[in-house]
Amino acid sequence: MYTADSPILGPQTAAMDQMSRYILSRPHGEYTEKDIADVIIPAYVRICLPVGVDPVLAVAQMIHETGNLTSFWSQRPQRNPAGIGVTGQWQTHQPANPSGWAYNSQRQRWEAGVSFATWADDAIPAQIGRLLAYALREGSETPPQRELIAKALSYRPFPRAFRGSAQTIKQLGRAHNPLGAQGAGWASPGHNYGEAIARIANQILAVPLS
């Protein structure tokens, strides 16, 4: 059973089939069953396990952040799994340098955020590496963890001072991060961020095994 105080690092607790079926049982944007069951979920497990991140929590974060893959930023060609770089900044005219921006045709405006070329090789590594950066102090990583963090931070920088400031999913919310006053935290204010992720993770665990 997950709670807001569950650690980011941990073993896999649900089968890939449970994670896929949870997503597929709800509206899931433009993504097909093959996209979800054969590409996205296997990539989460493949990337999470060698570096010690609980894939159920990573998938639950993605579901929470993207509205179960229905949000604008999660759709192709953005493929943003967790609001990475989506700061709320927007403008009606095209930026002089559109890198780091995407045109939201639903809202008819340009919005700041990071887009990713693929899920398996870009988007998911960026999310998992960023989770590792929050969970681990600099210098405490294994070589695979260090490599994934470096890859994630190549898409969007991460302040060195924030390293290791969130060992639990609750601390990913700025309101509960010990460095939140300095800007640390995945979600802002994120009062119930950990609870929301834990709730989804527990719902995934409750999906019957086929």
SULMO-V820499 format. One record per residue. N is the residue number from 1. RES is the residue in three letters. PHI is phi as a letter, one per 30 degrees, with the letter a starting at -180 (999 if undefined). PSI is psi as a letter, one per 40 degrees, with the letter a starting at -180 (999 if undefined). D_CENTER is the distance of its C-alpha to the mean C-alpha in Angstrom with 2 decimals. Layout:
N;RES;PHI;PSI;D_CENTER + N;RES;PHI;PSI;D_CENTER
This chain:
1;MET;999;h;20.42 + 2;TYR;c;i;17.28 + 3;THR;b;i;17.71 + 4;ALA;d;d;16.01 + 5;ASP;c;e;17.51 + 6;SER;d;h;15.98 + 7;PRO;d;i;14.95 + 8;ILE;d;d;11.64 + 9;LEU;d;h;14.01 + 10;GLY;l;i;15.93 + 11;PRO;d;i;17.28 + 12;GLN;d;h;16.30 + 13;THR;c;e;17.83 + 14;ALA;b;i;17.64 + 15;ALA;d;i;18.84 + 16;MET;e;d;16.99 + 17;ASP;d;d;19.44 + 18;GLN;d;d;18.42 + 19;MET;d;d;14.75 + 20;SER;d;d;16.07 + 21;ARG;d;d;18.81 + 22;TYR;d;d;16.79 + 23;ILE;d;d;14.94 + 24;LEU;d;e;18.28 + 25;SER;d;e;20.21 + 26;ARG;b;i;18.75 + 27;PRO;e;h;18.69 + 28;HIS;b;f;16.05 + 29;GLY;i;a;16.94 + 30;GLU;d;e;18.54 + 31;TYR;d;h;17.02 + 32;THR;d;i;19.71 + 33;GLU;e;d;20.05 + 34;LYS;d;d;20.42 + 35;ASP;e;d;17.21 + 36;ILE;d;d;15.25 + 37;ALA;d;d;17.56 + 38;ASP;c;e;18.66 + 39;VAL;b;c;15.90 + 40;ILE;d;d;12.29 + 41;ILE;d;d;12.70 + 42;PRO;e;d;15.09 + 43;ALA;d;d;12.90 + 44;TYR;e;d;10.24 + 45;VAL;d;d;13.36 + 46;ARG;d;d;15.08 + 47;ILE;d;d;12.60 + 48;CYS;d;d;11.72 + 49;LEU;d;d;15.36 + 50;PRO;d;e;17.18 + 51;VAL;c;e;15.21 + 52;GLY;i;e;15.27 + 53;VAL;d;h;11.73 + 54;ASP;d;h;12.07 + 55;PRO;d;d;10.57 + 56;VAL;d;d;11.28 + 57;LEU;d;d;9.18 + 58;ALA;d;d;6.06 + 59;VAL;d;d;7.33 + 60;ALA;d;d;8.36 + 61;GLN;d;d;5.33 + 62;MET;e;d;4.64 + 63;ILE;d;d;8.38 + 64;HIS;d;d;8.77 + 65;GLU;d;d;7.06 + 66;THR;c;e;8.84 + 67;GLY;i;f;11.88 + 68;ASN;i;f;11.79 + 69;LEU;i;f;11.52 + 70;THR;c;e;14.32 + 71;SER;d;i;13.22 + 72;PHE;e;d;14.84 + 73;TRP;d;d;11.92 + 74;SER;d;e;10.51 + 75;GLN;d;i;14.10 + 76;ARG;d;i;15.94 + 77;PRO;c;e;16.65 + 78;GLN;d;d;13.56 + 79;ARG;h;f;10.97 + 80;ASN;d;h;8.16 + 81;PRO;d;e;5.02 + 82;ALA;a;f;3.69 + 83;GLY;i;f;7.20 + 84;ILE;d;h;7.56 + 85;GLY;i;e;11.30 + 86;VAL;d;g;11.96 + 87;THR;c;e;14.59 + 88;GLY;j;e;16.81 + 89;GLN;d;h;19.40 + 90;TRP;a;i;21.38 + 91;GLN;a;i;24.86 + 92;THR;d;d;27.18 + 93;HIS;c;i;28.52 + 94;GLN;d;h;26.96 + 95;PRO;d;i;26.02 + 96;ALA;e;d;28.44 + 97;ASN;c;h;25.62 + 98;PRO;d;e;23.05 + 99;SER;d;h;20.65 + 100;GLY;i;e;17.43 + 101;TRP;b;i;18.48 + 102;ALA;b;i;18.49 + 103;TYR;d;h;21.19 + 104;ASN;c;h;20.25 + 105;SER;d;d;23.24 + 106;GLN;d;d;22.69 + 107;ARG;c;e;23.15 + 108;GLN;h;f;25.27 + 109;ARG;a;i;23.83 + 110;TRP;d;h;21.90 + 111;GLU;b;i;18.55 + 112;ALA;d;h;16.83 + 113;GLY;l;i;13.44 + 114;VAL;c;h;12.31 + 115;SER;c;i;13.08 + 116;PHE;b;i;12.68 + 117;ALA;d;d;15.68 + 118;THR;b;i;14.26 + 119;TRP;d;d;11.38 + 120;ALA;d;d;12.81 + 121;ASP;c;e;14.05 + 122;ASP;b;c;11.91 + 123;ALA;d;d;8.55 + 124;ILE;d;d;7.29 + 125;PRO;e;d;9.35 + 126;ALA;d;d;8.05 + 127;GLN;d;d;4.52 + 128;ILE;d;d;6.84 + 129;GLY;d;d;9.53 + 130;ARG;d;d;8.22 + 131;LEU;d;d;7.71 + 132;LEU;d;d;11.16 + 133;ALA;d;d;12.51 + 134;TYR;d;d;12.07 + 135;ALA;d;d;13.51 + 136;LEU;c;h;16.34 + 137;ARG;d;i;19.25 + 138;GLU;d;h;20.37 + 139;GLY;j;e;22.91 + 140;SER;c;e;21.81 + 141;GLU;d;i;19.62 + 142;THR;d;i;20.94 + 143;PRO;e;d;21.52 + 144;PRO;d;d;18.71 + 145;GLN;d;d;16.23 + 146;ARG;d;d;17.90 + 147;GLU;d;d;17.74 + 148;LEU;d;d;14.01 + 149;ILE;d;d;13.51 + 150;ALA;d;d;16.13 + 151;LYS;d;d;14.57 + 152;ALA;d;d;11.25 + 153;LEU;d;e;13.58 + 154;SER;d;d;15.72 + 155;TYR;d;d;13.44 + 156;ARG;a;h;13.23 + 157;PRO;d;i;15.30 + 158;PHE;b;h;14.54 + 159;PRO;d;h;17.60 + 160;ARG;e;d;19.31 + 161;ALA;d;d;20.49 + 162;PHE;d;e;17.09 + 163;ARG;e;h;16.67 + 164;GLY;i;e;16.82 + 165;SER;d;e;16.65 + 166;ALA;b;g;14.13 + 167;GLN;d;d;15.07 + 168;THR;c;i;14.16 + 169;ILE;d;d;11.46 + 170;LYS;d;d;14.18 + 171;GLN;d;e;14.40 + 172;LEU;d;e;10.95 + 173;GLY;d;h;13.02 + 174;ARG;e;d;15.41 + 175;ALA;d;d;18.30 + 176;HIS;c;e;18.03 + 177;ASN;d;h;17.09 + 178;PRO;d;d;20.40 + 179;LEU;c;f;19.92 + 180;GLY;e;d;18.71 + 181;ALA;d;d;22.05 + 182;GLN;c;e;21.34 + 183;GLY;j;e;18.04 + 184;ALA;d;i;15.59 + 185;GLY;k;h;12.60 + 186;TRP;d;d;9.11 + 187;ALA;c;i;10.82 + 188;SER;b;h;14.51 + 189;PRO;d;d;16.60 + 190;GLY;i;f;14.25 + 191;HIS;e;d;17.34 + 192;ASN;c;f;16.04 + 193;TYR;d;d;12.28 + 194;GLY;d;d;12.82 + 195;GLU;d;d;15.32 + 196;ALA;d;d;13.28 + 197;ILE;d;d;10.63 + 198;ALA;d;d;13.78 + 199;ARG;d;d;15.65 + 200;ILE;d;d;13.46 + 201;ALA;e;d;13.42 + 202;ASN;d;d;17.17 + 203;GLN;d;d;17.69 + 204;ILE;d;d;16.26 + 205;LEU;d;d;18.71 + 206;ALA;d;e;21.41 + 207;VAL;d;h;21.27 + 208;PRO;d;i;24.57 + 209;LEU;d;h;24.70 + 210;SER;d;999;26.52
